[in-house]
Amino acid sequence: MKILDNARHWPSIKLTPHMPEAAPPGFWHAATHYFFGIAGVALVTFAAVRFHVKVLQPQAYVGPGTIALLYLIVIVLVSLRGGFVPSAAVSLTAAFCLNCFVRPLVPSLKVKNPLNIVATIAFLLTAGVVTALVARLRARAVLLDTLFEQAPEALALTDADSRVVRMNREFARVFGYTAQEALGRPLGELIVPGELRDQFQRYRELVLQGQRVDAETVRQRKDGSRLHVLVVGVSVSMPSGQLATFAMYRDVTERKAAEIALQSLSMRLMEVQETERRHLARELHDEIGQLLTGLRLLLRLNGDSPADALARFEQARTIVDDLLARVRGLSFDLRPADLDELGLLPALLALFERYTAQTGVLINFKHQGVERRFSSQLETGAYRIVQEALTNAARHAGVASVTVRVWADADKLNLQIEDRGCGFDPEAVLKTRPSSGLIGMRERITLLDGHMTVESSPGSGTTIGAELPLDKLAAT
């Protein structure tokens, strides 16, 4: 993040006069349908006046009631398309036309009748009730449509033949199909891999039988790539009376990958643990066991002369000294005491001294800001990363020296191990050698929420870098 501290870098501000806001889209929508409703009422009124509506034979007539019914049809249509406000306005206009234009055409209704007012009020109430009901149903339908489209999960509605009737935006995003590409096509053909078609058919039959299906399975996108999904399928009844299938898909590919990575990490930890146990057992049996056996033979009394006994004693003391050195070495490999008692820097210095003595490889060590103590987890992780990198350099690089840089800043601890050896292809090693030291270093860095870089190629040496965030509870 860059902060500009110079005033000339601030963007210029241009003031524009305030303009009146345009009418919202909903206003024009309602106005349009209001004018359509007025046109419908005018058309019905014109037809009534043009053809001289009158009372015919008993029980067979075209009169104000029929015209009122036509008005109601217009009002309902306006309510369905435009909502409550334009339909209410059209209702008032229709009532005016019914009383002023239609009723005078019928001779029997020209006489003043006190029920005319009641009839007009009844017409308006009927129109209002119908309008309100239609508006409520329309609002509910709009709400359901919005919930379907804006749902955070991929949704698909299929008919009895498993053809897609409707899909939402998340379905299009997850599987890559547009509505034009998916509507009318079998769902299994779109997103089900070939080897899972039988499973898909079984699930579909269970849903059509009225059962709910909850399963974790694999589906495929338009481009052929596959993803793990949680699928929920239920049956719904369509307005036509046919059963349809409502399916919801949740993409759990990342969670599945995390589970696989966790299983791999657990197996890796068990392998490392067994490797360390095997190494410790071999050291105890082959090295320390043999030395203890020789010491036991030297301490056996065979009636030797004082000079021979003294020589035996010197040999035994040499063996004891060797045993102590080997035990200290095993202890150092398992857990160096300096790391707990003195901190990261003394432990690294001791590691470099022992590493050079064992391998003959010199360490060029540069450090800054690491004299203080860090959290135990961070010190252990940094120590093991450096140790593993040096072990790899001794085994594979074929160099006489290695450069190690360790420095700390305000928020992270940085490690860099560099050699000028033979180099390698990091991607190939990670794919073909899952037990390599790179895997162990990457796992340690991941557990510490850090970042690892490996720069290497055949013939150009290797540089391994790690950035480890400092623990807020680190000692200072």
N, C-alpha and C positions, 0 to 999 in steps of 0.2 A: 504494500500500500504506500503510495507516494503522497506526501503532504506538501502543498504549495504554500510557501511562507512569503512570497513576494506579491504585492498587490497587482502588479501588471499582468500576472498570470490569471487573474480572475476573469471569467467570461463577461462580456458586456451585456447589460440588461436593456432591452428595448421595450419601451412603454407604448402600448397601443390603446386607442380609445375603446371603452366598453361598448360592446355591441349587444343588442337584445338577443336573448337566446331563442333559437327556433323552437317551434312547437314540438313536443315529444312525439315519437312515432305512434304511440297509442292514441293520441288525439286524432291524427289523420286516419287511422284505422277505423275508429268509431264514427268519425264524420262521414267517411266513405259509405259505410254500411247504413248510416242514417239516411243519406240521400237515396241509396238503393231502396230502402224501406218506403220512403216518401213516394218514390216512383211507382213502387208496387201498389201502394194505397191509391194513388192517383189513377193508375190503370184500372183497378177494380171499380173505382167510383165512376170513371168514364164509361166503362162497359155497362154499369147499372143504369146510368143516365141515357146512354145511347140506345140501349135495347128496352127501355121503359119497363123496369122491373115492376111486376104487379102480381097480385094474388090470383092463382089459377084455381083449378078444381080443388075441392077439399082433399087434404092429405097428399096433394101433389102440387107444389107451388115453388116458385123461386122468388123469395122475398127478402126482407131485411135480415132474417136469420141466416140465410145462405150467404149473403154478402158479408155479414159479421164473421161467419166461419172462414171466408176467404181472407178477411182482414187478419184473423187469428193466425192463419197459415203464414201470412207475410210477417207478422210479428215474431212468430217462432223462428222463422228463417233468419231474421235480423238478430234475434237473441243468440242463436247458435253461432253466427259469424262475427257479430259485433259486440255482444255483451249486453249488460242490463241497461245502461244509460241510453243508447240509441234506440233500443227496443221500447223503452218507456216513452220516449218522445214520439215514436211512431204510433204507439197505442193511443196517445192523446190526439194525434192527428186523425187516426182512424175513427175515434169516437166523434170528433167534430164532423167528419164527412158523413158518417152514418146518420147523424141527426139533421144536418143541414142539406144534404143532397139526396140520400137514399130514402129516408122515411117520407118526405113529401110526395114521392112518386106513387105511393100506395094510397088510393082514395080512402080506404077504411082507417088509415092512420093519420089523416089530415086533421081530424077532430082532436082537440087538445085532450090528452090522456095523462092523468097524474102518474101513471106507471111508466111513462117514457123516461122520466128522470131515474126511476128505479132501474129500468132496463139499461140505461146508459151507464149507471154506476156498476151494475152487475157485469156489464161488458168490460168496463175498465178493471174491475177486481179480477175477473177471469183472465184478462190479458196480463195483469200484473202477476198473478200467481203462476201462470204458465211461463211468463218471462223469467221470474225468479227461479223456478225449478230448472228451466233450461240453462240459465246462467250458472246455477250451482253445479249442475252436471258438467257443464263445459269447463268450469274452473277446476273441478275434480279431475277431469280428463287431462287438462293441461298440467296439473300437478303430477299426475302419474307419468305423463310423458316426460316431464322434466326430470323426475326421479330416475326413470329408466335411462335417459340419455346421459345424465350427469353421475350415474353410479360409479364408484371407484373400482368396481370389478367388471370384468368382461361378461356381458349378458347376451344371450341369443335365444330367440323364440322360434321353434320349428313346428311344422304341422305334423299330421299323422304319418306322412311319408318321409319325415325327417328333413324336409326342405326348409331352408331359412326363410322365415316370415319377417323377422325384424332383428336388428342387432344395434348395439349402442356404440358410442365413440370409443370406449375403452376396448371393446372387442376389435374394432378396426385398428387401434394402435398396437394391441398385443399381437394380433395374428397377421396384420399387414394387408387385409382385404378392405376395399371400399364397399359401400352398400350396393353399388351397381354390380360389382363382381360377385357378391355373396348371395344376394336375394334370389330366391328361387332355386338355388343349387343345394344338393344334399350336404348336410353338415359334415358327415363322415368323409366325404370326398374332399372337403376343404381343409380340415385340421386334424384328421386322425391318421397316424401312420398305418401303412398297409398291414403290418403284423398285429396291429391292435384293433382291426375292424371287427373281429368276432367279439372281443371284449366290449366294444362300443355298442354292438347290437344287443348284447345281453343287458347292458345298462339301460338301453332304450326300452326294451321289453318290460323290464321291471318298473320303469317310470310309467309306461302306458297302462300297467296294471294297478296304478295308484300308489306305488311304493316310492319312497324318497331314497335317492342314491347319493351317498357321500363317499368319494374315493379320491385317492392320489394316483395320478397316472401321467402319461407323457402325451403331448400333442405337438403338432408341427405348424410352423408359420408358412406364409406364402412362399418365402424364399427357400424353404426346405429345412431350415434350422429347427431344432427341437427344444422344447421347454418342459419343465416339470410344472404341473398344475394341480390344484385342489379343485375338484369339480363337484357341484351340487346340482342335482336334477330333480325336478318335480313336475307333475302333470297339472295342466290348467285347462279349463273348459272355455272354448271360444264361443263368441256370440252365435255362431252357426250351430252350436251343439257338439262339434267335433272336439276331440281331445288333442291338445298340443303339449309340447315339452318346453319347459322353461329351464335353461341351463346357465349356471354361473361358474366362471373360471377365475381362479386366483393364481397368478404367476408366482411360484415358489422356487424358481430356478436358483436364485442367489442363496436362499436358505438351504437348498439341497447341496449346493456347492460348499457352503460353510460346514454342513454336517460331514460331507466327505473329507474336507480338509481337516476337520477335528478328528475323525477316525484315523486319518493318515498320520496326524501328529501324535495321537495316542500310540499307534503302532511304532512310530519312530522313537518315541520315548522309551517304550518297552525294549526295542532293539538296542538303544544306547545303554540302557540299564543292564541288559544281559551281556553286552560287549564289555562293559566295565567289570562286571562280576567275573567274566571269563578271564579277563586280563589279570585281575587281582588273584584269582585262584591259581593261574599259571605262575605268577610271580611267587606266591607263597609256596607252591609245590616245587617248582624247578630251582628257584634261587635260595629262598630262606630255608626251605626244607632240607636241601642238600647241605647247606652250611651248618644247620643244627645237627644233622647226622654226623658230619665230620667233627663238630665240637664234642659231641657225645663220645666218639671214639678216642679223641685226644685226652679226655678227662678220665678214661678208664685206667685204673691202677694195674700195672703189669710188673711191678717190682723193679722198675727202672732205677738207675743210679740218679743221684741228685742232679747231675749235669743233664741227663736225658729228660728228667722231669722238668727242669727249668726250660729246656728247649720246647717241650710240649706246652708248657704254660705260655711261652711267648707266641707259639702258633695259635693257641686258643684265644689269646688276647687279640691277635690280628683278626681272627674270624669274628670275634665279638664286635670289634670296630667295624668290620665289613657289614655285619648284620645290622648294626645301628644305622649305618649309612643307607642301607637298602630300605629299612623301615621308615627312615625319614623321607626317602625318595617316594615311597608309596604314599605316605601321609601327604607329601607335597602335591602329588598327582591327584589325590582324592579331594583335598581341600587345603590350600596353603594357609598356614596360621597367620602369616603377615596380612592377608586380605581381611581377616576379622579384627586383628589387633592394631594394625598400623594404617590400613587403607589401600587404595588402588595403586598409588604411585610406588610405595615400597614393594608391594607384591609384584608389580611389573618389573621392577629392577632386579628382584630376585629371580623372576622367570627368565629374564634375558641372560643373566649370568649362568644359570643352569643350562639354558638352551645352547649357548655358545660352547660351554664345556662339553656337552653331549654331541653336538652336530658339527662344531667348528665354524658355523656361520656367524659372522659378526652382525651386531645390531646397532644401527645408527638411530638413536632414540632422541626425539625432539618433543618437548611438552611445554604446555603453558596453562596456568590456571587450574591444575589438577592436584595441587598440594593439599587442598582441603578434603574433607570426607564427603561422600555421597551416600545415598541410600544403599542398603545392603544388596537389594535386587539389582540396582544399576551397576554397582562395583563388580558384583559377580558376573553379570552379563558382559560387561566390557572386558573383564579379564579373560573369560572363556572365548570371546570372539577373537581377541588378539592371539591367544594360545592356539586356537584352531587354525588361524591364518598362518602363523609361523610353522605349525606342523605341516600344513599343505606345501609351504615354500620349501621346507627341508626335504619332503618326499618327491616333489615333482618339478620344482623350478630349476634346480641345479645351479645355484648361485653361491657366491662367497659372502654376500652381505644382504641385509634387508633393512629398509628404512621404515621406522614406526613413528607416526605422529599422533599425539593425543593432546587435545586442547578443549577447554570448556569456555563457553560464553554465558550470556545471561539466562538462556533457556534450553540449551542442549549441550551434550557431551559428544565430541566429534572424534572419530577414530579413522586412521588411514594406514594401511599396511601396503607397502610398495616394494616390488622386486623387479630386477631386470633380467628375468629368466626366460624360459622357452615359451611361456604363455600358453593359452588354450582357448577353445570356443566355449564360453559360458553356457549358452543355450544347449549345445550338444551335451555338455557334462550334466546339466540339470535333468535332461531327458533320459540319458542312457545310464547314469550312475546315481540312482536315488539315494544311495547311502553315503554320498560324498560329503566332505566337510562343509561345502557351500550350503547344503540343505540345513545342517545344524545351525550354522551362523544365521541364515535367514529366519529360521524358526525362533531363535533367541531374540533377534531384533524385532520380529513381529510381536512377540510377547511383551516387549518393552515399548510398543507403539512407536517404533523407530522406522528408519528408512535406510535401505542398503543399496549400494551401487557396486557393480563389478565391471571394471574396464580391462579387457584382455583380448588378445588375438594371438594366434600362433606366431612365435618369433619376436613378439614385441613386449614381453613382460606382463605383469599383472598389478593392478591397483584395486584394492578392496576398501571401500569407504562405508562408514556407518554413522548415522546421526541418531542419537538417543535423547529423547526429551528428558529434562531433569525432573526428578520427583520433587513435588512441592514440600515433601517432608524430609528432603535430604539434609544431612547435617552440614553445617557451615563452619 
